[in-house]
Amino acid sequence: MEIFDRILELINANLIYCLPAMILTLLILQLLFKDRLQFKKAYRIIKWIIIGYAIVNLIYFLIGLIVYPDQSAFLNRATGKYWLSYWIMMFSAVFLPFSLLYKNIGLKPFYLLFVSVMMKIGWYFERYVIFLADYNIRQFDPERESDWLTSPWSGFYLTWIQGLILALILIGLTTIIGRNKRTKTVHNNVYN
């Protein structure tokens, strides 16, 4: 179970937290390059990444609840002091991504953005609290030095830079693959 935890943490840090930045980058590129790039394929890949992650998350949650009930903090969190926020986060992370299976809304970029933010809304709230705490510490200790890599903002910066790079790679690959398929079919039709 520890290996699975570590793999899930790596997927979270390197892909899931970057999804809003990827989708926003794709939206900006779509404004600039309209029909020249394969945006629909990129959105479809992101959609299935989100759904796949939700399936893995649901399985992980159920295994933890059934196999390791004493180690699972679910009952304490679900019935504790902050039960409403826990259930909202649980719904957003586990069940909301399955709404992407509906064809009408599954490939809409703004809905993908909404789902990707809601999947990790707890993480964003946690970052917000860390930013506020760091800001208050800086008010009372102005001599404390920090650069952009050691500040609480560093995770935010690096996540958005990584999302930008992943979006460029994704749109580049989908466009190259789409153009190769198009040229092969045109080439085959010419000689038929």
C-alpha positions, -999 to +999 in steps of 0.1 A: +000+000+000+030+023+006+041+020-030+006+027-042+006+058-019+039+070-034+028+065-070-005+084-063+015+112-047+038+114-078+008+115-101-008+142-080+023+164-079+033+160-115+000+158-134-032+164-114-021+197-098-010+210-132-044+203-149-058+239-144-026+254-158-027+230-188-063+238-196-058+275-193-028+273-215-048+254-241-076+280-239-051+308-246-035+289-274-070+282-288-077+319-289-044+325-307-044+296-332-081+288-336-083+258-360-046+252-367-040+229-338-058+198-325-074+212-293-103+187-292-080+158-290-060+175-263-092+181-243-102+145-248-069+133-234-073+156-204-108+143-199-097+107-198-068+116-175-093+131-151-117+101-153-089+076-149-076+095-119-110+095-104-113+057-109-080+051-092-089+075-064-122+057-058-105+023-058-078+036-034-105+050-011-125+018-011-095-004-005-084+019+024-119+018+039-124-020+036-089-035+041-075-009+065-105+005+084-084+013+115-059+034+095-085+052+075-095+085+089-127+086+069-152+081+097-135+108+119-134+133+090-169+125+077-186+129+110-163+154+127-162+191+131-156+199+094-178+172+080-194+195+053-161+206+038-149+170+039-179+158+020-176+186-005-140+178-012-148+141-013-176+146-038-154+170-059-125+146-060-142+113-064-176+117-080-176+150-099-151+138-125-175+111-137-198+139-150-173+142-178-187+110-192-217+129-205-210+138-241-227+173-239-203+186-213-174+162-214-152+181-239-161+217-229-129+234-218-144+256-191-161+226-175-129+207-177-112+236-159-140+236-133-136+199-126-098+201-125-100+229-099-127+212-078-107+179-078-080+196-057-100+223-040-087+212-006-051+216-018-058+251-031-074+261+003-044+247+021-021+268-001-042+299+007-038+293+044+000+289+040+002+321+020-017+340+047+005+326+074+036+335+055+024+370+049+017+375+086+051+362+096+067+386+071+049+415+087+064+408+121+098+396+109+108+417+078+145+406+080+135+371+071+149+364+036+133+341+010+136+338-027+110+325-051+120+288-046+118+288-008+087+309-005+052+294-001+045+306-036+071+283-051+048+253-053+023+275-071+049+288-095+063+254-103+029+238-107+019+265-133+052+263-151+049+225-153+013+228-165+024+252-192+051+229-204+028+198-203+001+217-223+027+227-250+039+191-252+003+177-253-009+201-280+023+195-300+020+158-299-017+157-307-011+181-336+018+162-350-001+129-347-032+144-363-012+158-392+006+125-398-027+107-399-041+133-423-012+131-447-013+093-447-050+092-456-045+118-483-015+100-497-034+067-498-064+082-515-042+098-542-028+064-553-061+045-551 
